[in-house]
Amino acid sequence: MPTPLAILRETFGYPAFRGAQAEIINHVADGGDALVLMPTGGGKSLCYQIPALLRPGCAVVVSPLIALMQDQVDALTQLGVKAACLNSTLDWRAAQGIEQAMFAAQLDLVYIAPERLLLERTLAMLDALYEAGKLALFAIDEAHCVSQWGHDFRPEYLQLSTLHQRYPQVPRIALTATADQATRNEMLTRLGLTEARVFLSSFDRPNIRYTVIEKDNARKQLLTFLAGRRGQAGIVYCLSRKKVEETAAWLSQQGYPALPYHAGLPAEERAANQRRFLREDGLIMCATIAFGMGIDKPDVRFVAHLDLPKSIEAYYQETGRAGRDGEPADAWMAYGMQDVALQQSRIAESAAGEGQKILESQRLTALLAYCEAPRCRRQVLLDYFGETNTPCGNCDLCAEPPELWDGTLAAQKALSAIFRTGMRFGVGHLIDLLRGKATDKIRQWNHDQLPTFGVGSEMDDYAWKSVFRQLAAAGLVHVDMAEHGALQLTEAAREVLKGQRRVELRRPARRAAKTAQPRHTSAASAALTAADEALFEKLRQWRADTARAQSVPAYIILHDKTLRELAQTRPASYGQLTGITGMGSAKVAHYGEELLRLIGGAA
């Protein structure tokens, strides 16, 4: 019987396991249940794919991503693994053929949607497989979909606890890229995994450079960020469907080919745009949160947020779609007070219970604290997930550490202005009041007669906006959308106004919007010589032609990292090809002759 390491090398073409992969694989292969929390790009799929090849019978992978199942199956087929998907896109004859193949031990893995899994017909089939000892394991991918208050919630996931009740001898492995403690507990309880081992990997993605800027003409700032990134694949997240469509059209006009994606588009158009993004190079997807889960495109070089996400967990999950190949990538965000107001409004108007609203507010506050952090962003991000880290040297705050100052007096002025105006006005009006601007609106409300009129004239609008954002991030100010964005004091503001609490603020840095490239690179991304670069491009063209002929995404054939290694090392034999990362035996057999000919011709 082959060992896990032998399968890793022979089938998948990787020299060694990473992190806890080997421990997880051994645990599940031996029949144990597991909950695996591992960052995007960390190698979660191997944690159930290799046990599926080690255990007798067929593994059933529960996935909510019908549109992506075929790509996942195609990727395994390229590796010589016998895989199929069972979903609503198949006619009855094709579905029956797959079911028969499962009984005949002709399949190693079958991907299935939760809705399909829970049909009586499917459960009856699984019953028969179970009785025959032909169920290898159940893998529940994107397990956070069980969380009723997550934006990826799938009600069918709540019924997956039936797997343990119905098939108690079949191991289960639930996997997700991110979950805070509350969601983690929810997954264990709702999936019936209370006895499972929990494997918690580091949430650090060191190849991603994090940058947050103060929003001021967001389109212009985005365009500045994109300078020098033409031809790169990326995702731009927006809060509204209208903004998604407008941003995609505008980017295309600026010479950055972009596609829209949101839940309001016709299903055919959504699927076509997703397919193009996965299979073509250099496209930008403008999307709401409806897009992204399960996207396996390894060469997404940036994720940009034009609006504030709903929580630090959502932000981590969305930015995690960049740089899955381990190469340098960027997470860039522009945000302002209006973003805070919209998210607070969303929480207030939701149908959630009071306890859930409090939890959502805490998650939003954690994200605001990240945005206004005075120290390394990666440290703040990892702190949220209970992980400590030294300053990363690969975020905007490490590159340009902010200046801290005693902002207690400024905070008292701002909070007093909010109080004296009856907590009915937004940031713009309050700044005019503090700076002593006798506008028509200020005079209309007689606010030029207030003691706070002009007490903040020593600071400009930009500095005061920063103060108000930091007060919101510190939980001293609440933005009420029901009152058109009016700022209101929280109970915590009382201590500051009474001089019982010191407020430390960071001085706003007027940074250029452009994000510097990460200063570190992996071995695979080391600069190629001119000759190696020419061969790399030749290999990319071959890959594009091959992928087009097979109607699969290019990365399913070979990753950029593999092509770069081929260009640098120039293997001259089948034996040398097997030493290249990502060149398993099936890929050597499929493509070895063509690759050796291309490389030999470039010598």
N, C-alpha and C positions, 0 to 999 in steps of 0.2 A: 504494500500500500504506500503511495507517495506521501511524503511529508508536506506540511504547509509551505515550508521554505522551497521545496522542490517545485511545487505548483506555482509559487510566486515567480520563480525564475524561469521555469520552462514555459508556462502559459502566459503570464503577464509581462515577463521581460524586465522585472525589477530585481536588483541585486540583494536587497535586504528590506526587512520590515521597518516601519517607522513607529515611534512611540509605543502605544499599547496594542498595536495591531496583532502581534503574535499572541499575546495573552488573551485577547478577545476571541481570536479565531480558535485557539485551543479550548477555551471555555465552552463556546457554542458547539464546536465539533464533538465535544464530550457529552453534549446533551443539556448544557446549562442555559438558563434564560439570561438575557442581558439588556440593559439600557445603555446605549452608546451616545455620548455627547462629544462630538468632534467637529472642529471648524471646517467650513467649506474648503475643499481641496486637500483635506487631511487624510483621505483614503478610506472613507466610511464603507464604500461599496465592497471593498475587498474583505471586510469583516463578516459579510454574509456570503459573498461569492465563493470564497475558498472553502468555508465549511460545507457549502452546498456540493462542492466537488469531492469532499472527503466523506460525506455521509451517504448511505444508501438511499435511493429514491430521488424524488424531485423536490426542489425547494420552491416555495410559493412566496413571491415578493409582492406585498401589498403596497401599491403606489397610487397617489391621487392624480398622477400626471399622464393621462391618456395620450395627450398630444406628444409626449416625449418618450413613451414606452418603446416605440419602434426604433428610435435612435439608440436606446439602451440595449435593445436586443441586437441591433446591427453591430454595436461596439463589441459585444461578447462573441458574436458570430465570427468577427474578424480575428478573434483570439482562438478560435477553434472550440469555443464552449457552445454546447447545445442549449439554445434559449429560444423562448417564444413569448408572445404576449396574448392575453385573453381579455378582450374588451369589446365595447359596443361597436367598434369600427369594423369588426369581422362579421361576415355572413355566417349562417348556421353551419354550413358545410365546413368552412375553415375552422370554426370553433370546435366542431366535433372532431376534426382531424387532430387538433392540439390535445384535446382530452384523451383521445386514443393513444397518442404518442406518450402522454404522461403514464398511462397504464403499462405501456410497452417498454418503459425505462429508456425511452429515446430522447428524453429532455432532462437537462440538469437544473434549469431554472425556468419558471414561468412567472411573468409579471402580470398582475391582475388588479383592476380597480376595486376599491372597497365595496362599491355598489354591486359589482358583479360577484364578488366573493360571497356576499350575504344572501344571494338568491338561493332558494331552496334547491334548485337544480345543481348549483355549484357545490353547496354544502353536502348534498347527497353523493356527488362525485368524490369529494374529499373524504367523506365517511368510508367509501369503498377503498380509496387509496390507503387510508389509515389502517383499516382492517388487514390490508395486504402488506403492511409494513413498507409502503412506498412514499411516505411523506418525510422528506429530509429535515426540513425546518420551515418556520414562518419568519420572514423578515418584514417588519412594519417600517417602511421608509417614511420620512417626513413626519415623524411621530408627534411633533408639536401640533399637528392638525387636530389632535384630540382636545386641545385647549379651547373651551367654549368662548373665551374672550380674546382669542388671538385672531389676527386678520386672515389667517389661513385655515380657519376652523372648517372641518368637514363633519357633519353630524353622523355620517356612517362610521367614523372612527370610534364613536362612543360604543358601538356594538362589537368591536373587535376583541373585547374581553371574552367573548364566546369561544374564541380559539383555544384558550386554556381549558375551559370547561369541557369542550367537546373532544379535544385532542391532547390530553394531559401529558402524553409521553413525547410530544413533539416540541423541541426547543424553539423559543421565540427570541428574536433580537429586534429591538426597537431602536431606531436611529434618528438623530436630528443634528442640525448644524449649530443650533444655539437654543438655550432655554435658561431663564433665570430660575431661582429656587422655587418660586410659586408654580411655574409651568412644569418644572421637573417633578414636583410632587403630584401635580395633576396627571401627568403621563403615567406615573407608577400606579396610581390609584385606578384611573379609568381604564387602563389597558390590562389591569389585573397582574401587574408585574412587581407586586410588593415584595416578593421573594427573590427578585432578579438581582444580579450583580450590576452595580452602576459603574460604568467606566467614563470618567470625566477627563478629557484631554485638555491641554493648554488651549486657551482661546486666542492665543497670540498669533497674528498673521504678520510676521516681521517684514515681509516683502511689500506690504501696503503702506504707503505714506499718507497720513491723515492731515487734512487742512480744513479749517473752518474760517470763513470770512464774514464780515458784517455786510448784510445785503444793501446794495446801493446801485440800482440799475443792473439787475441780475443778469439780463441778457448780455449786456456789455461785458460783465465780469466773466460769464461763461465763455464768451468768445475769446477773451484774453487767456483764460485757462486752456482752451483748446488749441491755441497757437502752438505749432510744433507737433500737434498730435493728429494731423491729417492722415487718414489711412488707418487709424487705430480703431479697434472695436471698443464700444463703450455703452454705458446705460446712463440715461438722464431721467431721474425720478421727479415727477411733479405731483401735486396734490389733487388737481382736478382733471377731468377728462378733457375739458375745453383747452386747458393749458397744455396738455400733452399734445393735442393735435396742432395747436398754434406753434408750439416750440419745434415740433418735427418739421413742419412746413418752413419755418424760419431758418432752421439749421440747414435744410436742403438748399435754400436760397443762398446761404452763406458758403456753400461749397462743401458742406459736411453731410453726406447722404444719411438721412434719418428716416425712421419709420415710427408710426404711432402704435401703442398697444394699451388698451384699457377694456374693461368689462362691457362697455357700451357698444363696442364695435361688433359687426356681424361675426359670427363664429368662424366663417370661412376666411374673412380678412385677417382676424387675429392669428389664425393658424398659419396663413400664408406669410404674414410678417414675421412670425416666430421662426418659421422654416428658413426664410431668407437670412435672418440675423444669425442663425446657427450655421448656415451653409456658405454664406458669402463673407469675404474679408472686408474689414474696414467700415462696417455699418454701425450706426448709433441707433439704439432703441430708446425712444422717449416713452415713458410708461408711468402708470400708476402702480400701486403695490400689487395689482393683479398679475404683474409680470415678475418672473424671476425664480420662483421656487422650482428646484430641480434642474435649472439651466446648467448644463454641464460644459458649456463653451469655455475652454481653458485659457484662451488668449484675450479675454476682456481686460483691456489695459486701464480702464478708469470707470468709476461710478461717481456720478455727480448728482447732488441733491439741490434742486432749485427751491424746494420747500422743506420745512422741518418734518422729519418722520414723527411717528406718534410715540416712540419710546426708544430708549437706548438699545433695547433688544432688537427692535425692528431695524434700527440704523446699522447695528452690527451684522444682522442677517443680510441686509441689502448691500452694504459695502463689501461683504464677503464674497460677492459674485465676481469681484475683480481679482485677477492674478491667481486663478486656480492652478496654473502651471508652475507656480513658485517664482515666476519672473517679476521684476519690479512693476508695481501698479499704484494707482492713485485713488484715494477716496476724498472727494472735494465737496464742500457744502457751503452755500450762502444762506444766511438766515437773519430774520429781524423780528421786531416785536409783533408784527401782524401775524407771523407764523405761530407765535406763542398763543395769541388770542384765538386763532382758528382751532388749534389743538385743544385748548381749554374748553372752547365752545363744544367741540365734538364730544368731549367727555361729559360735559354737563347735560347735553341733549340726548345722550345715549339711553337705551332702555335698561342699562345695567343696574344692578342693585347698588345701594350706597357703599357697601364694602368693596365692591369691584371698582366703583368710581374712585374711591380713595387709593386703591392699588394703582389704577391707571394714572392718577395724578402724581403719585410717587415716581412712577416710571418716567413720566414726562419731566418731572423736576430733575431726575437723574440725568436726562439728556441735556437739559438746559445747563446743568452744572458742568457737563462735558464741554458744551459749546463755549462757556465762559471760563473754562479752566485756566488757572494761572501757571499750570505745570504740564509736563509731558502728557499728551492726549492718550497715548497708549497705556500709561499708568492708570489714568482715570477710567478708561474703558475696561481694563482688566480688573481693576478694583471692584467694579460693579459685579463681575462674575466670580468674585472671591479669590482673585489671583494677584500676587504681588509681582512687581517688575521694576527694573532699574530704568532710568530715562533712556528712551529708545534711540535718540539721535536721528529719527526718521519721521518727524512730524513738524508742522509749522512752528510749534512752540519751542521745540528743541533747537530748531534752526535759528529762531529769533525769540529768545526768552522775553516775556513781557515784564515791564516795570510795575512793581506793586506799590500802592500808596494807601495811606490811612484815609479812607473815603467816608469816615463816620459823619463828618459835618455835611458833606455833599449828600449823603444818604438822608440825613435829617431834613435838609432843605427840600429834597425831592418828596419825601414822605409827607412833610408839612404841606407842600403845595397840593398834594393829592387830597389830604384831609380838609384843608381850608376851602377847596373848590367843591366839596360835597361828594367826592369820589364819583364824579359824573363825566370826566373828561379824559381824552386820550393823550398820548405822549406829545404830539405836536403842540397842542394847546398848553400843556404843562411846561414845556421847554420855553415857549414864548413868554409865559408868566415869569419863569425863573430868570430869563435873560432880560426882562424888562422891555419887551416889544409890545407897544401899545397898538395892537392890531384891532380891527373893527370888532372881532369876536371878544377880545379881551375887554374892550370898553363896553360892549353890549352887556357883559355880565358883571361890570364894575370890578373886574379882577385887577385892574390897575390900582385899586384902592387897598388891596390886601397887603399885609406886612411882608408876604413872600415875593411881592412883585419886584423883580430886579436883583434879588439876593444872590442869583447865580450868574451874574453877568461876566464873571471871570472865566467862564468855560463856554466853548462854542457848542453848536447843535450836535456835532459829531460826538463830542465827549459826553454830553448829557444823555444822548441815546444809549451810549455804552453803559452809563450809570443805571438807567432804567432797566436795561436788559439784565444787568447783573443783580439788581434788586429782585427781579422776577425769578432769576435762576436760584437766588438764595431763599426763595419762599417768603419774601417780605411784601411782595406785590402780586395781586391777582388781576388778570385781564378779563373783563366781563363783556363778551360779545353781545349779550342781550342789551347792553347799554352802549352799543356801537364802539366797543373797544375801550371803554372807560377803565382806568386803573383804580383798583380798590386795595385798601390796606388789609393785610392778614393780621391775625392775633400776634404773630411774631414781631410785627413792626413796632409794637408798643415799647418793647425793651430798647429799641434803637432811639425812638423819639425821647425816651426818658433818660438817655445817656447811660443805660445799663449794659449796652452791648456795643462792642467795637466792630466796625465794618471795614474789612480790607478789600480793596478793589484793584483790578489790574488796569493800567493805563492803556487805552486803545492804541494799537499800532496801525498806522496807515500803510499797511502792506500792499504791495502790488498783488493783483489777483492771480497772477501766473504762479503755478506751483512748480518748484524745482523738482527735477527728477531725483529719485532716491539715490543716495550717495553710495549705497552698497549694491553689489550685484552678486548673483549666484554664479557658480562656476560655469553653468551652461550659457549664461548671458554675457560672458567675457567677450570683448571685442574680437570680431573675426577679421582675419586679414582680407585684403581685397580679393584674393583668389578664393578664399573660403566663402566669402560673402557671395561671390558669383555662383559658386556651387550650391550654396544654400538657396538662392533664388531659383536656380534650376530645379532643385529638389522640390521646392514649394510649387512650382509650375506643374511638375510631374504629379504631385499629390493632388492639386486642384483638378487636373484632367482625370485622374483615377477616381476621385470622389464623385465627379460629375458623371462619369460612366456608370458608377454603381448607385447613383442617387442617394448618397450619404454625405453628412457633413465632413469637411476635410480633416478635422481633428480625429475622427474615427479611424481614418487610415493611419496617420502618424501625427504626433504632437510636434509643434515647432521645436521643442527641446530636443526631441529625437533627431529631427532634421539637422539642427545645429551641431549636434554631436557627430552625426554622420559626416557633415562638411568639415569638421575640425580633425577628426581622427582618420577619415578616408579608409575604412576597412576594405581589404582586398580579397576576403574569402568568406564563406558561409560561417566558418568558425569565429571569425572576427566580428561578423554581424551580430552574433548572439551575445556579444559583450556590450552591445549598445543598449542604453536604457530604453525600455519600451519595445524592444525587438524580441518578442516571445517566439516560440518555435513555429506557430502558425503564420505569423507575419514574415518570418524568414522564408518559410516555404512559399508563401504567396508572392512576396515582393523581392526576395533576395536577388534573383537573377537580374531584374530591371535595375535595382539599386546599384549592384556591383557594376553593371554596364555604364550607368550614368556617372558613377564615381570614377571608374577607370577611364572614361572618356575625358574627364576633367583633369586628369593627372598631368 
